[in-house]
Amino acid sequence: MKKRILVLALLIILLTGCSLKKDKFVLATEAGFAPYEYYENGEITGIDIDIGKKIADELDMELVIKDVAFDSIINEVKTEKSDLGAAGISYTPERAKEVDFTVNYMDSRQIIVVKKTSLIQSPNDLQTQKIAVQLGSVADSYLTESYPNLTLIREKKFLAAIQDLKDDKVEAVVMDEIPAKNLINDEMIILNDPVVVDSYGMIVKKGNTKVLNAANKVIEEMKKNGEIEKLVLKHEGVEKEKTPNNTVFDKLYNSTIRAGRYKYILTGLRNTLIIALGAVILGVIIGSITSVIRNIHGNTGKLKVLNVLAKGYVTIIRGTPVILQLMIIYYVIFKQTDINIILVGIMAFGINSGAYVSEIIRAGINSVDKGEVEAGYALGLKYKNVMAKIVMPEALKNILPALGNEFITLVKETSVGAYIGIIELTKASDIIASRTYDYFFPLILIAIIYLIITLVLTKLINMLEVKLNHARN
């Protein structure tokens, strides 16, 4: 009897799959910081990721990696979008007020990278120069406090900071020594004396003792048995690709074909188009409703409350940056909700677009000759029929170029979606650049793709205009 019950239980587990499914353990990181976290063969790996896997195993959960902007990792953890944050995060009293830190797992030497011809030989030579750092890094905070006369160029990524040095936009870069070894070229050197020595920890939401205790236990064990040192040796071996990079063909191959990097571009293109198309549909719906409300109020004096709300919506949305709206929707409105980030992108960009579309449609409605409207009323048509049969068809023809331009703008605006982890076209170029160590060509490649999209959309809009004009005639 017991055997039958056991067999039945196993069959149920196999058929449903639910009992074997582990809960997800989400680790937020910025995967452009080799050897701590980086892309390899389409997946994110690195020292922090391997430690994260151990912590997830300790909790009997399935590790999921989320690649976001460095300065949004704390928000990810605070809002419980992610369970753990790890990307070479240094302890500061300000950060400790927002999140809890694990025990330190790595020491960090913040060093100076300069060109071989530079006059800067040590931290004592830092006076009034332009220095590049990563925004929000320990180098950023330390130099701000200790070297007030420096001009700091704060970049989103260390690779961009190194590119600034290559292009002679800055005199030096201050960053972690281990990633610097992978980023410098033959014209650069790392100075021996560090600016400051620091330690890295991982972060969890305040009060999340379950994850904090598990993380501390794993890190302490890994430090004690030498596993972390082995991880450093394992991932520090990630070197620049020894491939020809002299011709356009070489650059194209390295940025698209090698290691299947075209997949990032295809994923970015797909997400960009999905978000832009979904947002423009949502924007047209919201914009149409808003413009009709304001038009009805303007002609009849009715819908006063709705008109005030509509005007307020347009004013607020047009008066604030789209990236701020994206963050509010994701980190505030959906703070405790596990929502698909593509859907968040559609909502954020759609709501933003709706404010502009409403003004476009309202301008189109106002551009219709009043004589046509009065003629409709004279024929006995009601307001809704006048709008549907006379005003809107004429207005659509007038506003089509502006609506098309709004769609094109939306395609390009999706680039800020990378802040919350959406892989769109510009994020794809960042991923590729983090492995090829070449910012220029991936950006040019993505710019060409954006240009092609814009030209195709412009052509389609022009064809639609011609068709509408023929139908009208």
Stockholm file with secondary structure:
# STOCKHOLM 1.0

chainA/1-473         MKKRILVLALLIILLTGCSLKKDKFVLATEAGFAPYEYYENGEITGIDIDIGKKIADELDMELVIKDVAFDSIINEVKTEKSDLGAAGISYTPERAKEVDFTVNYMDSRQIIVVKKTSLIQSPNDLQTQKIAVQLGSVADSYLTESYPNLTLIREKKFLAAIQDLKDDKVEAVVMDEIPAKNLINDEMIILNDPVVVDSYGMIVKKGNTKVLNAANKVIEEMKKNGEIEKLVLKHEGVEKEKTPNNTVFDKLYNSTIRAGRYKYILTGLRNTLIIALGAVILGVIIGSITSVIRNIHGNTGKLKVLNVLAKGYVTIIRGTPVILQLMIIYYVIFKQTDINIILVGIMAFGINSGAYVSEIIRAGINSVDKGEVEAGYALGLKYKNVMAKIVMPEALKNILPALGNEFITLVKETSVGAYIGIIELTKASDIIASRTYDYFFPLILIAIIYLIITLVLTKLINMLEVKLNHARN
#=GR chainA/1-473 SS CHHHHHHHHHHHHHHHCTTTCCCEEEEEECSCBTTTBEEETTEEESHHHHHHHHHHHHTTCEEEEEECCGGGHHHHHHTTSCSEEEEEEECCHHHHHHEEECCCCEEEEEEEEEETTCSCCSGGGCSSCEEEEETTSHHHHHHHHHCTTSEEEEESSHHHHHHHHHTTSSSEEEEEHHHHHHHCCTTEEECSSCSEEEEEEEEEETTCHHHHHHHHHHHHHHHHTTHHHHHHHHHHTCCCCCCCCSSHHHHHIIIIIGGGTHHHHHHHHHHHHHHHHHHHHHHHHHHHHHHHHHHHHHHHCCCHHHHHHHHHHHHHHHTSCHHHHHHIIIIIITTTCCCCHHHHHHHHHHHHHHHHHHHHHHHHHHHSCHHHHHHHHHTTCCHHHHIIIIIHHHHHHHHHHHHHHHHHHHHHHGGGGGGGTCCCHHHHHHHHHHHHCCSHHHHHHHHHHHHHHHHHHHHHHHHHHHHHHHHHC
#=GC SS_cons         CHHHHHHHHHHHHHHHCTTTCCCEEEEEECSCBTTTBEEETTEEESHHHHHHHHHHHHTTCEEEEEECCGGGHHHHHHTTSCSEEEEEEECCHHHHHHEEECCCCEEEEEEEEEETTCSCCSGGGCSSCEEEEETTSHHHHHHHHHCTTSEEEEESSHHHHHHHHHTTSSSEEEEEHHHHHHHCCTTEEECSSCSEEEEEEEEEETTCHHHHHHHHHHHHHHHHTTHHHHHHHHHHTCCCCCCCCSSHHHHHIIIIIGGGTHHHHHHHHHHHHHHHHHHHHHHHHHHHHHHHHHHHHHHHCCCHHHHHHHHHHHHHHHTSCHHHHHHIIIIIITTTCCCCHHHHHHHHHHHHHHHHHHHHHHHHHHHSCHHHHHHHHHTTCCHHHHIIIIIHHHHHHHHHHHHHHHHHHHHHHGGGGGGGTCCCHHHHHHHHHHHHCCSHHHHHHHHHHHHHHHHHHHHHHHHHHHHHHHHHC
//
